[in-house]
Every structure is written in structure tokens, then in C-alpha cells.
Amino acid sequence: MHIRDGRFVVGLVALALVGCGSMQRGYLSPDALPDRWRTLAERTNYAETGRYAEVVDFCQRLAQHAPQARFQSFGLSGEGRPLPLLILSSERAFTPEAARGSDRPLILIQNCIHPGECMGKDASLALARDILVTGTRADLLEGVNILIMPIFNVDGHERFGPHNRINQLGPKETGWRTTAVNLNLNRDYTKTDAVEMQAWLRLWNAWQPDLLIDNHSTDGMDHRYDVLYAATTTQLAAEPIAAWAQHVLLPGILEPLAADGYETLPYAWPRDRRDLSEGIVVAQGFGPRYSTGYGAVCNRPAVLVEAHSRKPYKRRVRVTYALLVHTLETLNRDQGELHHAIAEADQQCTACQGGEQDGRVPMRIESNGHSYRFTFKAYEQKLRPSEITGDTIIEYTRTPLDVDTLLYDEPRVAGDVAPAAAYLIPPQWSDVIRRLDLHGVRFFRLDRRESLDVASYRFEDVEFRANPYEGRQIPSYKAVPTRERREYPRGTVVVPLDQPRAKLAAHLLEPDAPDSLIAWGLFNAVFEQKEYAEAYVMEPIAQQMAAADPQLHREFEQKLADDAEFAKKPGARLNFFYRRSPYHDAAQNRYPVARLTDVAALQRLRGE
């Protein structure tokens, strides 16, 4: 069943009002719970998971049942389905303004960004039911407000079938990984191509959640861990955020999970799947294309939850449920520490233009190569030859095996940049400017033409991937810093970095940032050569240039000697001179975005 028309939106508003004003009924006994209050997963002993319409119906009934709940849509999918949002608040903080004004932390629980990985949806619905209907978890709502996104990728969720998730154990049928236009939402946080992500960003900036939980199910090798996790604890996050996540949030989650009988491990992979003694490497490179990286550059803690796909679906749902409970228990004990960490991070970001204690903005994080002895909880595995692959295949047994190995879990900054005072973006790059606005990055526009000394980049060694990635033709390049005077028309956008979103702005606009807008292909037109020289016109000019400039002639001869491919191509040889002639387009390979490094110039442009 597809609920896709405007009547559903009207119904959401009506139900929201009913949910807000209705009387709370008495709690129902968990032991005699009617089927209407049990998820499809629970009713089928976790053999199945509910469809979109069933999830919407469950959330609507929760909002009708309890005054602490409201259900609404936060946007529309590509195929026109409303994106569902369930709000839980005992203080009735059902608007962004009310939630932002509350002393309580606000948590966003995000599920089904990959709809095949649906245990977060079933765990969140059961948890909401136990807060509102059975009352067994009602105490969790005493000191926290909750946003539950039961299904983020709703169109992918409704591409339902038994063959969508080959690597995991159950349920029988699930949704598909990508959106209706085949985009992976969990690569879209910075480039924001998907309408669903654009709706998410509007929600993110309106509500300003204090903590993001992103529920997934991981693939990869088989092992004994129930959950792999990642959190904003590396240098990509501001120090107050990383410290709170490391010293408050993770202990509050992991220690009780261990007491519950669940095994956890930081999100990691073996250096050699066939020989685990070679070491286990913890992932460090979650940039802002991903949820945790995006939270980090927005000065918000985020946790990636990856229930292990080879565990039965029932166990995956239950460990996710337990993790959410322990997260909410931690927030209820928080005593304002999280709000203080966020405020400190925002202030630091504003004062230091996104820079950290060393004054630099971290762009890339990787393992520093250090390790220590570690016992990996594996299963015995066998290698067998395969006629199909021509190689050996790993077969996992169910025999537990403790492997003495190395854990590489220390991060380091692998790339950074000195912050600018501001970025300048000419007004014709309207699509880029629109995306900055979606991200909540603050900017203003010039009210007159200006001539400014700026720093920027020119690009060399430009190449493109042979195949598109996430719907875009991805460039690679070498960014060469430049300084020059440029003319900027009225309407040019100025992005000052004395703002809480300074680090995000740098990640969007610095070309060496892995998830910058230019790295995602939003400036590809600048790499194109639009004017050419005919050989019969250019060749005499090249002869004159070589004769007049001995250094240029030597450079050409050296290129012929060093590059056999170049020497074989008449067009390339002629283009060598054309690109060095005054006829060549000076704007090609020139980054339109510039860095304003003069604080006094920024103050003048602001009228200060």
C-alpha cells in the first residue's frame, strides 16, 4: 500500500492536534499486550518487518493514544511519500522553537537510511510503545525529548522484496538500499542532491538536535560481535564534543550493553581477512558525507550503530533497542553537560573560524599506524578452493575463536587548512549558494561591486572517474594556492567564518576537503576548455613563441623527451603552446570561490 497523496498530510496535522490534546490512557500490561500494540516483527517472532503504511499507522495510533506524542511529516520523498517523524516529549515540546528552548537534550534517532537495515525501525517503534503505552520505559522521557525518524528513505523502503539484502540473516523481505533515483542517502549529507536529504537538513537546522543516533546493519566478515559502532571522538569534532562522546556517552552505552550480554567493537575491519593476526583497523575516515562526520563538523555528537548482519534479526532488533535505552538513560543523567559541550564547541568554532587548538581546520582523519595487543572475538574459519572464483573462499564455522592480534585505533589528522576570515562566492554559482543555505551556513551579499585581494586555487592534473559515483562525475585534481586581485559584482556571497558552522563551511568550500562541493562535481564546468585554436592558425604562433622564449622551447623539448604519449599526439603538442598563449581561457581551472584572509576587509564589507 502506498500512501502518497495530500490527504495523508492533512491527516497528519489532524492527528498531531488530537495527539496533543487527548487524555493519556492507563498503561497496558506488557504481558497481555494486544496485537495492535505489537510491531509486525514482534507478531511474527522477527521473521518479518512492517511496510511503510503499517509504520505510519503505528505512529499515528501512538500519537492518538498519548499526549506526550505527536506525529507529522518533515517533507516529501521523490515519489511523493510523506517522510514520517514521531516526536516524544512529556513537556509537549512539539515545535522546533519549544525543543530549542528546553533545558532537556534533544535526540534524533534515525532509521532506515538504508531500508534493508531495518532493525532500528522496529527497535524504535517498540521503544516508543514501551514509553507511551506499556509505561515500562516511561522514565526515559523525564529528562529528554526525542525525535524518531522511523523510515528516512521511504521510497527505497517500499522497493520491498526478498532479494534486497543478500548478506544478512532476516527478515524475510526488506526495502532497497537507495532512493527512487538510485542515490545512497548515506553519502549525501554534504552534496545534498536527494530531496529527502534536503528535507532532513531543514529538520536538522530547525530542530537543532543535540545528539544523532544513526541505526544500520553492517556487512563484512562474520564474528562474535553484536554491534560495531563509531562516534564523534576523533579530531574532526571539536574537542568538547569529542570529550563528551568519549567520556560520557560511550561508557554510558557500552558498559551496560556488556552487562546485558552483548559484545561490541568500534567499527573496524581486518587488514587481512584470511589472517586475523595481521591486525584490526578501526575506521577513522568518516567525513561529513556520512552522518557521524556531518554531526562532527556541525559541533554535534553522533553515533553510528551497526548491528552485525550475521546475527539473527531478533537479536539485531533487541541489541539496538538496548542501545537506545542506554543512550536515553545517559542523557537523562546528563545534568546539562551535553548542552555545555555544544555551547563551548560553537563558541570555539566561532572564535577560531572553525580551527582547533592548533589553529587549523582538520580535513582528513586516518589511522596513525600505532597499535596494541588485542583479543579479537572471531569464529574459526576455513579456506577452501573455489572453481568459480579461481581463488580460495572463507567458510565461517560457529566455533568461537579468540585471536591474539593488534588493534589500530588511534587517529591522526592527515590533512588540514588554515581558516580564512571569509569565503567569497560569485552570485552566478546559485546552486552552490542554495546548498550553503540548506546547510544553515550564514552569509551575506555584497551591495556594491568590490575589488579585493584574495587567496584562491588553480587546478592542475585534472582527471575524472571513468564511471559516475552517486550520480556525479567526480574530478581529481591538484589544488595550487594562488593570490590575486579579483573583481566581485553586487550580489556576491560572503561567508564569514566567525560562526558556529565555520568548520562545515570549510569542508564544503575547501577543494582539498574530501567532501567539498567541488570534489563532488558541483564546479565541473570550470575544468572544461570552451575555446580552441585551429592548427593552421596556432602552429605559426607556436613557432614564434618557441623562437622568442628559449626557456619555453627547452621546456617543450624536455616534455617531448619525458612523455612518449605527449610526443605522439600532434594536438597535445600544439596545445602545449596554446595553453601558454594569451588566447587561452584564463578562467579555466580557476576556482571561482576565494578566501578572504584580511579581517579588516571583512569588517569593511560588513559595514562595521
Secondary structure, DSSP 4 states (H G I P E B T S, - for coil): ----SHHHHHHHHHHHHHHHHSPPPPPPPGGG--GGGS-HHHHTTTS----HHHHHHHHHHHHHH-TTEEEEEEEE-TTSPEEEEEEE-TT---SHHHHHTSSS-EEEEE--SSTT--HHHHHHHHHHHHHHTS-TTGGGGSS-EEEEES-SSHHHHTS-BTTS-TTS---S-B--SS-TTS--GGG-TTT--SHHHHHHHHHHHHH--SEEEEEEEE-SS--S-SEEEEES-STTS-HHHHHHIIIIIHHHHHHHHHHTT--EEESEEES-TT-GGG-EEE-----TTSHHHHHHHTT--EEEEEEETTS-HHHHHHHHHHHHHHHHHHHHT-TTHHHHHHHHHHHHHHHTTT--TTS-EEEEEEE-S--EEEEEEEEEEEEEE-TTTSSEEEEEEEEEEEEEEEEE--EEEEEEEPPPSEEEE-TT-HHHHHHHHHTT---EE-SS-EEEEEEEEEEEEEEE-SS-BTTB--EEEEEEEEEEEEEE-TT-EEEESSSTTHHHHHHHH-TTSTT-TTTTTTTGGGG-------HHHHHHHHHHHHHH-HHHHHHHHHHHHH-HHHHH-HHHHHHHHHTTSTTS-TTTTB-S-EEE--HHHHHHHHT-
